[in-house]
């Protein structure tokens, strides 16, 4: 061990002597914490610096810990599995589950799923002392994917029958939990268990059942199954090790598995009142995978509540998965207009898997435009792909690090009304998830993809290629790269790091992005003053505050490399490629571009360092300084393959090799440096949500307002992106059926302006005058959802005081689709339509409160949620 450390230190010293130290994409987002005070807290919970140094987690830590506990204690209620054991090897498994994801506009996407099917697992043979296990499973599944909002829940509470309202709210338990738990407790996780239990019955096999699907919702159902053969050649040795260390709870496995799976899925998406999309998908996968697992678990809070087993805390320092597979799929999409009887009949056949009547109806309408049947054929997409992937994970309960890298090479054939299109595609999906209990989750996801539009050869043999480039096509090859960074808990320091990374990746100055001060000088002065008064003998020069917390953030960056750029780039010499890679990694470009580098000791030591640290990848730990040589060699080899490539398939293999990088951000930066990147189309879009706190100082409020103004901001280079062709249009349609990309595009009214007039209170009652300006609204009435909740620095103890839907008359202008609505109401006291003894008591104490507002014309489609922070005091309602 000592020799290894000495070798690493020696190699690192030589590397730094010859060039600058290297940086990885994720490392570029990490601060040099050793230069900062270790006693810097997220939020000063107490003013005594001695205690504060032991409470560095602060408010974020409390909020994140509570979220984790709620996930374990409450949300798992809706994830239930029931097993019926037939034999020792065969079970019948039934599973109900619910997954709720919050969108960037405050709504939720709910996915209820039901599965049922047999599960078989048996040892069928032994080779020596190594057991060979055969596993098989098959199940029917139904999914109900739909949008939910707090407003819909509030409206249903007033308009559904009493028995259903009680059932939806767990007979009064859910509102109690919402009042006593933090606001991050999501009622949608538990709300309406009847709809959740009805999931198996939600197969829309006829037009009558389809008409019950809410607009914008998806129903998926089908069958899936697979078979696998696995063995663990190290199992006996690992069990012996487990006995020697006397740890029965330790799980150590290195299984090797051969698998084959298949699925048949029918998805129905209701686009509008009469329009339905039906997607039929058949998929097959076969391949091998190797896993390496070292894990155990502990129980916490076992004595907190009687008869409760506590919270299970996983601990897995090693969790590695390597996989290689072949995939094939057929995806067919049709549109059905239910205003036509032929379309309704064809729909019923399609939802049973028979698309022949739909195709005949479409053909009939194409031949005779006057005889339109209401059925439209969108596309038929056939895909054959090879996929290789690696995934490493390290989980310590309070900290989780996950890294995944997947390379896919695909042959795609598309048939649509315009004809046949053939695409060859190589794609890399790279993801890095870093979560810990102190600062939440930060997710970096990158996608690099090359698309080659080709045509099939008239004859195919070993000598003749299967595909050919079209000599008349201007841009047959295009590379697209995208980088997404999502951070739920962004502070000013993290914001600057992300912006610097985007500058590096896009090669854009991003002068339009304002500089946000990392620290609040007013807060720091206040802390120093408080500390001087409490502890006059302390040295206040070392007192620091945490970076200003801003809110949520998601950034999306895109780069396009056209064919002419790629042609110019592929002609570069090896030394030019090495030079570009050195610049991308922050190394000495002149030194590392030299051809005689292999003869030098520095190269040999760095290569030995790369070999030495390979085992560290098992625990998801990388040393980027030693990856540079290997990454550069792989890139040079890929360019050599591109120079020698003639056929489209040879180009596909070369691009797959090029994309197989552990550091894709640096790779794209190097590709930019190999040409005139100023002519490349580049784009950066922002999605930000500022989170204001009642204790924010003036400069903190200004920083958050600056952060909030970046929402929906788009920065582009001068060169425009190429127009989307058939393949991109089809990808967008397929994305509509993916819950992770589920977007509600229904028209809805929007709030263009909210004005709350502060009115002095009458006795102990607070009067609010609400004036709303609406766009995209033509009706004479509008439903307004209003929610009042307490606001605080720490989420624990914040209460939802009321949430109600009220109906208002509007004065509208149909030509401009603008309207205005106004009302006044008391938020507490006898005159309040929302008051209750509990809410009156809390409001009477005063403090900071948030008012959330959204609009609807039909009680189903609601506008984006907006909120205003107010302070209630002696002078009445004050807007913060």
Secondary structure, DSSP 4 states (H G I P E B T S, - for coil): -HHHHHHHHHHHHHHHHHSPPP--TTGGGS--GGGS-TT--SS-SSS-HHHHTT-TTHHHHHHHHHHHHHHHHTGGGG-EEEEEESSSSEEEEEEEEEEEEE-TTS-EEEEEEEEEEEEEEEEEEEETTEEEEEEEEEEEEEEEEEEE-HHHHHHHHHHS-HHHHHHHTGGGHHHHHHHHS-TT--GGGTS-HHHHHTGGG----SHHHHTTSPTT-EEEEEEEEEEEEEE-TTHHHHHHHHHHTT-TT-EEE--EEEEEEEEEEEEEEE-SSSEEEEEEEEEEEEEEEEEEEEEEEEEESTTTSTT---EEEEEEEEEEEEEEEEEEEEEEEEEEETTSHHHHHHHHHHTTT--HHHHHHHHHHHH-GGG--SEEEEEEEEEEEEEEEEEEEEE-SSEEEEEEEEEEEEEEEEEETTEEEEEEEEEEEEEEEEEETTTEEEEEEEEEEEEEEEEE-SS--SSS-SEEE-TT-S--EEEEEEEEEEEEEEEHHHHHHHHHHHHHHHT---TTSPPPPSS-HHHHHHHHHHHHHH-TTS-GGG---PPPEEEEEEEEEEEEE-HHHHHHHHT--HHHHHHHHHHHTT--HHHHT-GGGGGSHHHHHHHHHHHHGGGGGGGT---GGGTHHHHHHHHHHHHHHHHH--SHHHHHHHHHHHH--S-HHHHHHHHHHTTTGGGSEEEEEEEEEE---TT--HHHHHHHHHHHHTTT-EEE-SSPPPPP-HHHHHHHHHHTT-GGG--------EEEEEEEEEEEEETTEEEEEEEEEEES--SSEEEEEEEEEE--SSSTT--EEEEEEEEEE-EEETTTTEEEEEEEEESSSTT-SS--HHHHHHHHT-EEEEEEEEEESSSSSBPPPEEEEEEEETTEEEE-
